[in-house]
Amino acid sequence: MATRALIGYLNPSNSITTTYNHYDGYPENLGVALQKHYSTDEKANEIANMGYVSYVNPETGDIEANNTDKPVTVGGGDDLVSTLQYFKEEADGTDYAYLFAPATGDWMYAPTAMKMEDFVDVFALGIDFQDEDDMADYDSIDSMEEGYETKWKKFVNEESFFKDDPATIRFEKIRDNAYRMLKSEDGNQVNDYVDALERQIKLKPTDADEYIEYDRTDWKADFDDYVSDKMDF
């Protein structure tokens, strides 16, 4: 299964326009790509309005898009907290959600496995509100003396969700590369192949060094060998 993500842009109306990203949605890939190539208001708005993205190259910013789905806009109005809750609901089925807030000019992200309140806090505390009264009725924000940016950075540094195990991140990259490079192959066979890869790398972690460098030809050859070996039994 690919590492999926939702890319969002916070509009002046407090609505969020979203685009689905299918492959390599983890911060070390999509997060880097967004920060390096889509960190202006214009570019962030552009990618959030694509509707569907298969993959974003972190080195070049080039986008693969194999679907013509339209963007989805959620929320709006004075209640930003409700909009962020709708944003999390829209992100259901993905692994990460990314949001660009023009007020700060920054991309923020959160794992979608977080509880609703924590998920909302990640983005709410990262946005530089012009009117602090907008958040006065939100129970989890209990002090207005400390700046939102400072509180957001503290939250991110303390929250265990943001301390992903390096080995897990490495396998996520390998897994997503396999799915992306073998997308024209039989889906069930690819799922079995990726499961076998995971078992192999858990038994021998150093094998990840080889797989991380695979190109499309390498993936096809290794997959064909796997299918051939499996048919021999």
Secondary structure as GFF3:
##gff-version 3
##sequence-region A 1 233
A	DSSP	beta_strand	5	10	.	.	.	ID=ss1
A	DSSP	beta_strand	15	21	.	.	.	ID=ss2
A	DSSP	pi_helix	27	31	.	.	.	ID=ss3
A	DSSP	alpha_helix	32	37	.	.	.	ID=ss4
A	DSSP	alpha_helix	41	48	.	.	.	ID=ss5
A	DSSP	beta_strand	52	53	.	.	.	ID=ss6
A	DSSP	beta_strand	55	56	.	.	.	ID=ss7
A	DSSP	beta_strand	63	64	.	.	.	ID=ss8
A	DSSP	beta_strand	72	75	.	.	.	ID=ss9
A	DSSP	alpha_helix	80	90	.	.	.	ID=ss10
A	DSSP	beta_strand	96	101	.	.	.	ID=ss11
A	DSSP	beta_strand	106	111	.	.	.	ID=ss12
A	DSSP	alpha_helix	116	124	.	.	.	ID=ss13
A	DSSP	three_ten_helix	132	135	.	.	.	ID=ss14
A	DSSP	alpha_helix	148	158	.	.	.	ID=ss15
A	DSSP	three_ten_helix	160	162	.	.	.	ID=ss16
A	DSSP	alpha_helix	166	181	.	.	.	ID=ss17
A	DSSP	alpha_helix	187	203	.	.	.	ID=ss18
A	DSSP	three_ten_helix	205	207	.	.	.	ID=ss19
A	DSSP	alpha_helix	208	211	.	.	.	ID=ss20
A	DSSP	alpha_helix	216	231	.	.	.	ID=ss21
###
